[in-house]
Amino acid sequence: MAVDMGSVDVFPATRIPKHLYRLCRPIYRSTLGMSMGSSMSTSNMKEKGFRIITDPATLSSVLQCAADEEVRKMAYIEGNSVPHANLGVLDKLIAVRHELAQIIGYASYAEFALKQNMASSPAVVMSFLLEMSQMVRDKADKEFNAIRNFKRQKSGQRVDLEPWDEAYYTAMMKSSVYDLDPSVVASYFPLPRCIEGLKILVQSLFGATFHSVPLAPGESWHSDVLKMTLHHPEEGDLGYLYLDLYAREGKYPGCAHFAIKGARRISNTEYQLPVVALICNFSGSHNSSLARLNHFEVETLFHEFGHALHSLLSRTECQHFSGTRVALDLAETPSNLFEYYACDYRVLKTFARHYSTDETIPEKLVESMQGAKKMFAATELQRQIFYALIDQTLFGDRSAGQRDTSSVVADLKSQYTSWRHVEGTHWQTRFSHLLNYGAGYYSYLYAKCFAATIWQKLCHDGPLSLTTGTALRTKFLQHGGAKDPSEMLNDLVGGGGIVRNYNVGIVPDTASLADEMGLVDYNMKL
């Protein structure tokens, strides 16, 4: 696979907001138009600019913060057009997976991948996705129109809303409604306090505590790594957690949970404890007190911690069923559930404190954060449905022959969203979930529905109670993949209202999510 991130050169430098300078490389050009390297000295004959490397993180910041629409447009198109060589790689991946599925008797790779999941078939998944699309369409369209009207109001012209406008104008709209300053929010989330929050969470829910453990010589892969043991006063040690939270060159990108050793019974008297690693890429280092997280990063930390708890609290007989080794369309449920904890004031006030004053995060600020998060929730949900539809279509039925992946993306975007596809872009070559979640991306939407129901029916009234934690642990987390998923879910919420049978498969009940998002008209149709 090619790894070219792409770049755009912007002149003059004043077109880039100052707080983005750290993400860009200074460049210079002759006033006569000749490009110069960044090592050239500046003079009256040289004009300073910036080179933006359009990796996902930098691209996201530029699209959200750059007021110059032409800069956003250039960055968007470049970031979604490279590396071009990966179009061929994706075509080959789709073809080879389809060939493999047919060799072992399946009509498509999607049919093969879904056979052991709750959904059980592509037809069930597509029916669920189309239901979700219909559920969210009206509200997503209203949000689209609101963003477009806001852009027209700001520009004073009857202009169209473009894909490179979304992040910029939605951030501006959130700020204008809720007066949120991201730096103020981050000041209440120093990373050490966030780790303390995770400790408080397991103490409250499960009566267990995390303790730091010294690393043996050669045990750690980097000096940033910390090791903790999860200990229960009656049961003893429950498992071990490595934390590797700071960004560094050459490190695995993004955030993830890795099971190093699964829980399993070795003999009648001996049990193998789970060992897991939680990997993130936050700014700073463990020797620094300056690392502060924005709220999205706090949610990400809690999301991955949900995966880690699934592994650490697992008590299966065989490690093949330990922790997150479950049906794929159940695997993201604990992680999505723990995102709710990262947004609830009753939880946040236990650990979120200002890095310099030690002031507890104000409830009014949390209410504003919650309001801003909900402002364009339908647009975000529609985007996730669109991604899942792409995934299912690319790895689904190919009886009509292989289609160009970019045309598939363009057609689905036109059909299921209000946003236009930009000709020549091929965002799908950067969508890594097509590699590791092939035909399974819908599972995030299953998890979103399951988590909404669990939160509403079990956790909402007592998110930090031992009763809530005991139910989560004994009825769900400890079983891993050793128990029927639908049976576990029904048992956890005390009956129905979380799963539905559909043909030969199982789909989530969407009522709790619809209620949470204020989709009243949709609920009335159910």
Disulfide bonds with the S-S distance in Angstrom:
none
